[in-house]
Amino acid sequence: MLDCDMFCNDPSSAKQALCFHFDPKLSSSLALVQFPQRFCNINSNDIYDSQLRSIFSVICR
């Protein structure tokens, strides 16, 4: 498992991970859950809204 701020030196890591999801014996028991991160103290010019206001203020309330 890699987090968004980690780095992997193995160029075949994505292919290796996909092999688990394409294996018919394993795929029904696998899942991937990703929850967005919230970054605070972002400057007001951040066009991507890294604070994710809609998710954290409306949806997850």
N, CA, C and O atoms as a Maestro MAE file, in Angstrom:
{
 s_m_m2io_version
 :::
 2.0.0
}

f_m_ct {
 s_m_title
 :::
 protein
 m_atom[244] {
  # First column is atom index #
  i_m_mmod_type
  r_m_x_coord
  r_m_y_coord
  r_m_z_coord
  i_m_residue_number
  s_m_chain_name
  s_m_pdb_residue_name
  s_m_pdb_atom_name
  i_m_atomic_number
  :::
  1 25 0.844 -1.166 0.000 1 A "MET " " N  " 7
  2 3 0.000 0.000 0.000 1 A "MET " " CA " 6
  3 2 0.892 1.232 0.000 1 A "MET " " C  " 6
  4 15 1.834 1.330 0.786 1 A "MET " " O  " 8
  5 25 0.590 2.153 -0.872 2 A "LEU " " N  " 7
  6 3 1.327 3.407 -0.934 2 A "LEU " " CA " 6
  7 2 0.381 4.559 -0.624 2 A "LEU " " C  " 6
  8 15 -0.763 4.582 -1.077 2 A "LEU " " O  " 8
  9 25 0.870 5.501 0.145 3 A "ASP " " N  " 7
  10 3 0.112 6.704 0.431 3 A "ASP " " CA " 6
  11 2 0.447 7.746 -0.635 3 A "ASP " " C  " 6
  12 15 1.375 7.549 -1.419 3 A "ASP " " O  " 8
  13 25 -0.287 8.835 -0.673 4 A "CYS " " N  " 7
  14 3 -0.099 9.825 -1.734 4 A "CYS " " CA " 6
  15 2 1.250 10.524 -1.662 4 A "CYS " " C  " 6
  16 15 1.695 11.090 -2.660 4 A "CYS " " O  " 8
  17 25 1.905 10.501 -0.521 5 A "ASP " " N  " 7
  18 3 3.196 11.174 -0.424 5 A "ASP " " CA " 6
  19 2 4.358 10.180 -0.359 5 A "ASP " " C  " 6
  20 15 5.452 10.534 0.081 5 A "ASP " " O  " 8
  21 25 4.128 8.951 -0.790 6 A "MET " " N  " 7
  22 3 5.183 7.939 -0.831 6 A "MET " " CA " 6
  23 2 5.650 7.745 -2.265 6 A "MET " " C  " 6
  24 15 4.977 8.152 -3.212 6 A "MET " " O  " 8
  25 25 6.800 7.125 -2.409 7 A "PHE " " N  " 7
  26 3 7.389 6.896 -3.722 7 A "PHE " " CA " 6
  27 2 7.821 5.443 -3.810 7 A "PHE " " C  " 6
  28 15 8.359 4.901 -2.845 7 A "PHE " " O  " 8
  29 25 7.599 4.814 -4.931 8 A "CYS " " N  " 7
  30 3 8.006 3.420 -5.140 8 A "CYS " " CA " 6
  31 2 9.054 3.379 -6.249 8 A "CYS " " C  " 6
  32 15 8.845 3.944 -7.322 8 A "CYS " " O  " 8
  33 25 10.159 2.725 -5.998 9 A "ASN " " N  " 7
  34 3 11.229 2.626 -6.992 9 A "ASN " " CA " 6
  35 2 11.026 1.492 -7.985 9 A "ASN " " C  " 6
  36 15 11.757 1.404 -8.972 9 A "ASN " " O  " 8
  37 25 10.060 0.631 -7.750 10 A "ASP " " N  " 7
  38 3 9.837 -0.522 -8.621 10 A "ASP " " CA " 6
  39 2 8.840 -0.156 -9.720 10 A "ASP " " C  " 6
  40 15 7.663 0.055 -9.427 10 A "ASP " " O  " 8
  41 25 9.281 -0.077 -10.975 11 A "PRO " " N  " 7
  42 3 8.368 0.322 -12.048 11 A "PRO " " CA " 6
  43 2 7.282 -0.709 -12.342 11 A "PRO " " C  " 6
  44 15 6.312 -0.401 -13.033 11 A "PRO " " O  " 8
  45 25 7.432 -1.912 -11.834 12 A "SER " " N  " 7
  46 3 6.420 -2.945 -12.095 12 A "SER " " CA " 6
  47 2 5.410 -3.072 -10.958 12 A "SER " " C  " 6
  48 15 4.594 -3.993 -10.971 12 A "SER " " O  " 8
  49 25 5.443 -2.173 -9.976 13 A "SER " " N  " 7
  50 3 4.562 -2.300 -8.809 13 A "SER " " CA " 6
  51 2 3.085 -2.190 -9.185 13 A "SER " " C  " 6
  52 15 2.261 -2.910 -8.622 13 A "SER " " O  " 8
  53 25 2.733 -1.320 -10.110 14 A "ALA " " N  " 7
  54 3 1.327 -1.205 -10.514 14 A "ALA " " CA " 6
  55 2 0.854 -2.493 -11.186 14 A "ALA " " C  " 6
  56 15 -0.264 -2.949 -10.943 14 A "ALA " " O  " 8
  57 25 1.689 -3.066 -12.015 15 A "LYS " " N  " 7
  58 3 1.337 -4.325 -12.687 15 A "LYS " " CA " 6
  59 2 1.166 -5.448 -11.659 15 A "LYS " " C  " 6
  60 15 0.250 -6.262 -11.778 15 A "LYS " " O  " 8
  61 25 2.028 -5.494 -10.669 16 A "GLN " " N  " 7
  62 3 1.926 -6.518 -9.631 16 A "GLN " " CA " 6
  63 2 0.634 -6.359 -8.827 16 A "GLN " " C  " 6
  64 15 -0.014 -7.352 -8.494 16 A "GLN " " O  " 8
  65 25 0.263 -5.135 -8.518 17 A "ALA " " N  " 7
  66 3 -0.971 -4.900 -7.765 17 A "ALA " " CA " 6
  67 2 -2.193 -5.295 -8.577 17 A "ALA " " C  " 6
  68 15 -3.136 -5.868 -8.032 17 A "ALA " " O  " 8
  69 25 -2.192 -4.998 -9.873 18 A "LEU " " N  " 7
  70 3 -3.327 -5.342 -10.726 18 A "LEU " " CA " 6
  71 2 -3.501 -6.852 -10.852 18 A "LEU " " C  " 6
  72 15 -4.621 -7.330 -11.029 18 A "LEU " " O  " 8
  73 25 -2.419 -7.601 -10.765 19 A "CYS " " N  " 7
  74 3 -2.516 -9.069 -10.869 19 A "CYS " " CA " 6
  75 2 -3.429 -9.631 -9.784 19 A "CYS " " C  " 6
  76 15 -4.150 -10.598 -10.032 19 A "CYS " " O  " 8
  77 25 -3.411 -9.049 -8.596 20 A "PHE " " N  " 7
  78 3 -4.298 -9.510 -7.529 20 A "PHE " " CA " 6
  79 2 -5.758 -9.242 -7.872 20 A "PHE " " C  " 6
  80 15 -6.624 -10.074 -7.602 20 A "PHE " " O  " 8
  81 25 -6.033 -8.079 -8.469 21 A "HIS " " N  " 7
  82 3 -7.415 -7.713 -8.784 21 A "HIS " " CA " 6
  83 2 -7.961 -8.472 -9.986 21 A "HIS " " C  " 6
  84 15 -9.176 -8.629 -10.109 21 A "HIS " " O  " 8
  85 25 -7.097 -8.942 -10.869 22 A "PHE " " N  " 7
  86 3 -7.552 -9.698 -12.033 22 A "PHE " " CA " 6
  87 2 -7.573 -11.200 -11.796 22 A "PHE " " C  " 6
  88 15 -8.035 -11.948 -12.658 22 A "PHE " " O  " 8
  89 25 -7.089 -11.655 -10.657 23 A "ASP " " N  " 7
  90 3 -7.116 -13.085 -10.328 23 A "ASP " " CA " 6
  91 2 -8.533 -13.467 -9.904 23 A "ASP " " C  " 6
  92 15 -9.019 -12.964 -8.892 23 A "ASP " " O  " 8
  93 25 -9.212 -14.346 -10.652 24 A "PRO " " N  " 7
  94 3 -10.604 -14.677 -10.319 24 A "PRO " " CA " 6
  95 2 -10.776 -15.318 -8.942 24 A "PRO " " C  " 6
  96 15 -11.858 -15.241 -8.359 24 A "PRO " " O  " 8
  97 25 -9.733 -15.945 -8.419 25 A "LYS " " N  " 7
  98 3 -9.832 -16.568 -7.099 25 A "LYS " " CA " 6
  99 2 -9.751 -15.531 -5.972 25 A "LYS " " C  " 6
  100 15 -10.303 -15.743 -4.892 25 A "LYS " " O  " 8
  101 25 -9.069 -14.421 -6.222 26 A "LEU " " N  " 7
  102 3 -8.876 -13.411 -5.181 26 A "LEU " " CA " 6
  103 2 -9.753 -12.177 -5.351 26 A "LEU " " C  " 6
  104 15 -10.098 -11.532 -4.361 26 A "LEU " " O  " 8
  105 25 -10.113 -11.841 -6.564 27 A "SER " " N  " 7
  106 3 -10.747 -10.550 -6.833 27 A "SER " " CA " 6
  107 2 -12.060 -10.332 -6.075 27 A "SER " " C  " 6
  108 15 -12.372 -9.197 -5.717 27 A "SER " " O  " 8
  109 25 -12.816 -11.367 -5.830 28 A "SER " " N  " 7
  110 3 -14.086 -11.183 -5.120 28 A "SER " " CA " 6
  111 2 -13.892 -10.841 -3.645 28 A "SER " " C  " 6
  112 15 -14.825 -10.366 -2.997 28 A "SER " " O  " 8
  113 25 -12.702 -11.073 -3.109 29 A "SER " " N  " 7
  114 3 -12.457 -10.783 -1.697 29 A "SER " " CA " 6
  115 2 -11.568 -9.553 -1.499 29 A "SER " " C  " 6
  116 15 -11.147 -9.271 -0.377 29 A "SER " " O  " 8
  117 25 -11.278 -8.817 -2.580 30 A "LEU " " N  " 7
  118 3 -10.437 -7.625 -2.491 30 A "LEU " " CA " 6
  119 2 -11.262 -6.360 -2.638 30 A "LEU " " C  " 6
  120 15 -12.306 -6.350 -3.290 30 A "LEU " " O  " 8
  121 25 -10.782 -5.308 -2.029 31 A "ALA " " N  " 7
  122 3 -11.431 -4.004 -2.173 31 A "ALA " " CA " 6
  123 2 -10.376 -2.918 -2.037 31 A "ALA " " C  " 6
  124 15 -9.326 -3.119 -1.427 31 A "ALA " " O  " 8
  125 25 -10.673 -1.783 -2.610 32 A "LEU " " N  " 7
  126 3 -9.806 -0.617 -2.477 32 A "LEU " " CA " 6
  127 2 -10.653 0.527 -1.950 32 A "LEU " " C  " 6
  128 15 -11.656 0.901 -2.559 32 A "LEU " " O  " 8
  129 25 -10.248 1.079 -0.820 33 A "VAL " " N  " 7
  130 3 -10.971 2.196 -0.225 33 A "VAL " " CA " 6
  131 2 -9.994 3.355 -0.109 33 A "VAL " " C  " 6
  132 15 -8.907 3.212 0.451 33 A "VAL " " O  " 8
  133 25 -10.386 4.489 -0.637 34 A "GLN " " N  " 7
  134 3 -9.548 5.676 -0.548 34 A "GLN " " CA " 6
  135 2 -10.393 6.827 -0.046 34 A "GLN " " C  " 6
  136 15 -11.459 7.118 -0.590 34 A "GLN " " O  " 8
  137 25 -9.909 7.476 0.992 35 A "PHE " " N  " 7
  138 3 -10.615 8.628 1.541 35 A "PHE " " CA " 6
  139 2 -9.764 9.859 1.273 35 A "PHE " " C  " 6
  140 15 -8.547 9.813 1.454 35 A "PHE " " O  " 8
  141 25 -10.367 10.944 0.851 36 A "PRO " " N  " 7
  142 3 -9.573 12.140 0.519 36 A "PRO " " CA " 6
  143 2 -8.903 12.754 1.740 36 A "PRO " " C  " 6
  144 15 -9.439 12.720 2.848 36 A "PRO " " O  " 8
  145 25 -7.732 13.309 1.516 37 A "GLN " " N  " 7
  146 3 -7.023 13.996 2.581 37 A "GLN " " CA " 6
  147 2 -7.430 15.459 2.609 37 A "GLN " " C  " 6
  148 15 -7.792 16.035 1.583 37 A "GLN " " O  " 8
  149 25 -7.369 16.042 3.771 38 A "ARG " " N  " 7
  150 3 -7.705 17.463 3.906 38 A "ARG " " CA " 6
  151 2 -6.443 18.237 4.264 38 A "ARG " " C  " 6
  152 15 -5.788 17.943 5.264 38 A "ARG " " O  " 8
  153 25 -6.112 19.211 3.455 39 A "PHE " " N  " 7
  154 3 -4.936 20.036 3.686 39 A "PHE " " CA " 6
  155 2 -5.399 21.408 4.139 39 A "PHE " " C  " 6
  156 15 -6.184 22.057 3.447 39 A "PHE " " O  " 8
  157 25 -4.928 21.851 5.278 40 A "CYS " " N  " 7
  158 3 -5.292 23.173 5.794 40 A "CYS " " CA " 6
  159 2 -4.147 24.150 5.544 40 A "CYS " " C  " 6
  160 15 -3.050 23.754 5.151 40 A "CYS " " O  " 8
  161 25 -4.417 25.410 5.775 41 A "ASN " " N  " 7
  162 3 -3.439 26.488 5.582 41 A "ASN " " CA " 6
  163 2 -2.989 26.604 4.131 41 A "ASN " " C  " 6
  164 15 -1.846 26.971 3.858 41 A "ASN " " O  " 8
  165 25 -3.884 26.292 3.207 42 A "ILE " " N  " 7
  166 3 -3.610 26.475 1.792 42 A "ILE " " CA " 6
  167 2 -3.899 27.935 1.461 42 A "ILE " " C  " 6
  168 15 -4.820 28.529 2.022 42 A "ILE " " O  " 8
  169 25 -3.123 28.511 0.560 43 A "ASN " " N  " 7
  170 3 -3.359 29.929 0.259 43 A "ASN " " CA " 6
  171 2 -4.675 30.111 -0.490 43 A "ASN " " C  " 6
  172 15 -5.215 29.156 -1.049 43 A "ASN " " O  " 8
  173 25 -5.177 31.312 -0.499 44 A "SER " " N  " 7
  174 3 -6.499 31.596 -1.071 44 A "SER " " CA " 6
  175 2 -6.531 31.471 -2.591 44 A "SER " " C  " 6
  176 15 -7.613 31.465 -3.180 44 A "SER " " O  " 8
  177 25 -5.386 31.373 -3.231 45 A "ASN " " N  " 7
  178 3 -5.324 31.245 -4.684 45 A "ASN " " CA " 6
  179 2 -5.289 29.796 -5.153 45 A "ASN " " C  " 6
  180 15 -5.085 29.544 -6.341 45 A "ASN " " O  " 8
  181 25 -5.480 28.851 -4.262 46 A "ASP " " N  " 7
  182 3 -5.446 27.429 -4.614 46 A "ASP " " CA " 6
  183 2 -6.671 27.090 -5.471 46 A "ASP " " C  " 6
  184 15 -7.784 27.002 -4.954 46 A "ASP " " O  " 8
  185 25 -6.470 26.901 -6.769 47 A "ILE " " N  " 7
  186 3 -7.592 26.666 -7.679 47 A "ILE " " CA " 6
  187 2 -8.177 25.262 -7.527 47 A "ILE " " C  " 6
  188 15 -9.286 25.008 -7.998 47 A "ILE " " O  " 8
  189 25 -7.460 24.356 -6.883 48 A "TYR " " N  " 7
  190 3 -7.947 22.990 -6.732 48 A "TYR " " CA " 6
  191 2 -8.694 22.773 -5.426 48 A "TYR " " C  " 6
  192 15 -9.202 21.679 -5.184 48 A "TYR " " O  " 8
  193 25 -8.769 23.784 -4.589 49 A "ASP " " N  " 7
  194 3 -9.461 23.715 -3.304 49 A "ASP " " CA " 6
  195 2 -9.036 22.490 -2.500 49 A "ASP " " C  " 6
  196 15 -9.840 21.595 -2.240 49 A "ASP " " O  " 8
  197 25 -7.798 22.464 -2.121 50 A "SER " " N  " 7
  198 3 -7.243 21.316 -1.407 50 A "SER " " CA " 6
  199 2 -7.890 21.066 -0.059 50 A "SER " " C  " 6
  200 15 -7.623 20.044 0.574 50 A "SER " " O  " 8
  201 25 -8.743 21.989 0.395 51 A "GLN " " N  " 7
  202 3 -9.440 21.747 1.643 51 A "GLN " " CA " 6
  203 2 -10.687 20.898 1.417 51 A "GLN " " C  " 6
  204 15 -11.298 20.438 2.382 51 A "GLN " " O  " 8
  205 25 -11.070 20.684 0.176 52 A "LEU " " N  " 7
  206 3 -12.218 19.840 -0.183 52 A "LEU " " CA " 6
  207 2 -13.451 20.233 0.616 52 A "LEU " " C  " 6
  208 15 -14.057 19.391 1.280 52 A "LEU " " O  " 8
  209 25 -13.820 21.482 0.556 53 A "ARG " " N  " 7
  210 3 -14.935 22.009 1.354 53 A "ARG " " CA " 6
  211 2 -16.234 21.236 1.140 53 A "ARG " " C  " 6
  212 15 -16.957 20.963 2.098 53 A "ARG " " O  " 8
  213 25 -16.531 20.885 -0.092 54 A "SER " " N  " 7
  214 3 -17.816 20.208 -0.354 54 A "SER " " CA " 6
  215 2 -17.879 18.831 0.307 54 A "SER " " C  " 6
  216 15 -18.938 18.427 0.788 54 A "SER " " O  " 8
  217 25 -16.780 18.120 0.337 55 A "ILE " " N  " 7
  218 3 -16.784 16.784 0.934 55 A "ILE " " CA " 6
  219 2 -16.859 16.864 2.453 55 A "ILE " " C  " 6
  220 15 -17.700 16.215 3.073 55 A "ILE " " O  " 8
  221 25 -15.974 17.664 3.050 56 A "PHE " " N  " 7
  222 3 -15.874 17.677 4.502 56 A "PHE " " CA " 6
  223 2 -16.937 18.546 5.165 56 A "PHE " " C  " 6
  224 15 -17.307 18.283 6.310 56 A "PHE " " O  " 8
  225 25 -17.438 19.570 4.482 57 A "SER " " N  " 7
  226 3 -18.407 20.469 5.101 57 A "SER " " CA " 6
  227 2 -19.853 20.093 4.829 57 A "SER " " C  " 6
  228 15 -20.741 20.414 5.618 57 A "SER " " O  " 8
  229 25 -20.089 19.419 3.722 58 A "VAL " " N  " 7
  230 3 -21.462 19.101 3.341 58 A "VAL " " CA " 6
  231 2 -21.733 17.605 3.400 58 A "VAL " " C  " 6
  232 15 -22.634 17.168 4.116 58 A "VAL " " O  " 8
  233 25 -20.980 16.831 2.671 59 A "ILE " " N  " 7
  234 3 -21.256 15.409 2.527 59 A "ILE " " CA " 6
  235 2 -20.959 14.624 3.800 59 A "ILE " " C  " 6
  236 15 -21.780 13.814 4.230 59 A "ILE " " O  " 8
  237 25 -19.793 14.853 4.411 60 A "CYS " " N  " 7
  238 3 -19.388 14.063 5.578 60 A "CYS " " CA " 6
  239 2 -19.860 14.636 6.903 60 A "CYS " " C  " 6
  240 15 -19.493 14.125 7.962 60 A "CYS " " O  " 8
  241 25 -20.643 15.656 6.863 61 A "ARG " " N  " 7
  242 3 -21.140 16.265 8.097 61 A "ARG " " CA " 6
  243 2 -22.093 15.299 8.714 61 A "ARG " " C  " 6
  244 15 -22.655 15.577 9.773 61 A "ARG " " O  " 8
  :::
 }
 m_bond[243] {
  # First column is bond index #
  i_m_from
  i_m_to
  i_m_order
  :::
  1 1 2 1
  2 2 3 1
  3 3 4 2
  4 3 5 1
  5 5 6 1
  6 6 7 1
  7 7 8 2
  8 7 9 1
  9 9 10 1
  10 10 11 1
  11 11 12 2
  12 11 13 1
  13 13 14 1
  14 14 15 1
  15 15 16 2
  16 15 17 1
  17 17 18 1
  18 18 19 1
  19 19 20 2
  20 19 21 1
  21 21 22 1
  22 22 23 1
  23 23 24 2
  24 23 25 1
  25 25 26 1
  26 26 27 1
  27 27 28 2
  28 27 29 1
  29 29 30 1
  30 30 31 1
  31 31 32 2
  32 31 33 1
  33 33 34 1
  34 34 35 1
  35 35 36 2
  36 35 37 1
  37 37 38 1
  38 38 39 1
  39 39 40 2
  40 39 41 1
  41 41 42 1
  42 42 43 1
  43 43 44 2
  44 43 45 1
  45 45 46 1
  46 46 47 1
  47 47 48 2
  48 47 49 1
  49 49 50 1
  50 50 51 1
  51 51 52 2
  52 51 53 1
  53 53 54 1
  54 54 55 1
  55 55 56 2
  56 55 57 1
  57 57 58 1
  58 58 59 1
  59 59 60 2
  60 59 61 1
  61 61 62 1
  62 62 63 1
  63 63 64 2
  64 63 65 1
  65 65 66 1
  66 66 67 1
  67 67 68 2
  68 67 69 1
  69 69 70 1
  70 70 71 1
  71 71 72 2
  72 71 73 1
  73 73 74 1
  74 74 75 1
  75 75 76 2
  76 75 77 1
  77 77 78 1
  78 78 79 1
  79 79 80 2
  80 79 81 1
  81 81 82 1
  82 82 83 1
  83 83 84 2
  84 83 85 1
  85 85 86 1
  86 86 87 1
  87 87 88 2
  88 87 89 1
  89 89 90 1
  90 90 91 1
  91 91 92 2
  92 91 93 1
  93 93 94 1
  94 94 95 1
  95 95 96 2
  96 95 97 1
  97 97 98 1
  98 98 99 1
  99 99 100 2
  100 99 101 1
  101 101 102 1
  102 102 103 1
  103 103 104 2
  104 103 105 1
  105 105 106 1
  106 106 107 1
  107 107 108 2
  108 107 109 1
  109 109 110 1
  110 110 111 1
  111 111 112 2
  112 111 113 1
  113 113 114 1
  114 114 115 1
  115 115 116 2
  116 115 117 1
  117 117 118 1
  118 118 119 1
  119 119 120 2
  120 119 121 1
  121 121 122 1
  122 122 123 1
  123 123 124 2
  124 123 125 1
  125 125 126 1
  126 126 127 1
  127 127 128 2
  128 127 129 1
  129 129 130 1
  130 130 131 1
  131 131 132 2
  132 131 133 1
  133 133 134 1
  134 134 135 1
  135 135 136 2
  136 135 137 1
  137 137 138 1
  138 138 139 1
  139 139 140 2
  140 139 141 1
  141 141 142 1
  142 142 143 1
  143 143 144 2
  144 143 145 1
  145 145 146 1
  146 146 147 1
  147 147 148 2
  148 147 149 1
  149 149 150 1
  150 150 151 1
  151 151 152 2
  152 151 153 1
  153 153 154 1
  154 154 155 1
  155 155 156 2
  156 155 157 1
  157 157 158 1
  158 158 159 1
  159 159 160 2
  160 159 161 1
  161 161 162 1
  162 162 163 1
  163 163 164 2
  164 163 165 1
  165 165 166 1
  166 166 167 1
  167 167 168 2
  168 167 169 1
  169 169 170 1
  170 170 171 1
  171 171 172 2
  172 171 173 1
  173 173 174 1
  174 174 175 1
  175 175 176 2
  176 175 177 1
  177 177 178 1
  178 178 179 1
  179 179 180 2
  180 179 181 1
  181 181 182 1
  182 182 183 1
  183 183 184 2
  184 183 185 1
  185 185 186 1
  186 186 187 1
  187 187 188 2
  188 187 189 1
  189 189 190 1
  190 190 191 1
  191 191 192 2
  192 191 193 1
  193 193 194 1
  194 194 195 1
  195 195 196 2
  196 195 197 1
  197 197 198 1
  198 198 199 1
  199 199 200 2
  200 199 201 1
  201 201 202 1
  202 202 203 1
  203 203 204 2
  204 203 205 1
  205 205 206 1
  206 206 207 1
  207 207 208 2
  208 207 209 1
  209 209 210 1
  210 210 211 1
  211 211 212 2
  212 211 213 1
  213 213 214 1
  214 214 215 1
  215 215 216 2
  216 215 217 1
  217 217 218 1
  218 218 219 1
  219 219 220 2
  220 219 221 1
  221 221 222 1
  222 222 223 1
  223 223 224 2
  224 223 225 1
  225 225 226 1
  226 226 227 1
  227 227 228 2
  228 227 229 1
  229 229 230 1
  230 230 231 1
  231 231 232 2
  232 231 233 1
  233 233 234 1
  234 234 235 1
  235 235 236 2
  236 235 237 1
  237 237 238 1
  238 238 239 1
  239 239 240 2
  240 239 241 1
  241 241 242 1
  242 242 243 1
  243 243 244 2
  :::
 }
}
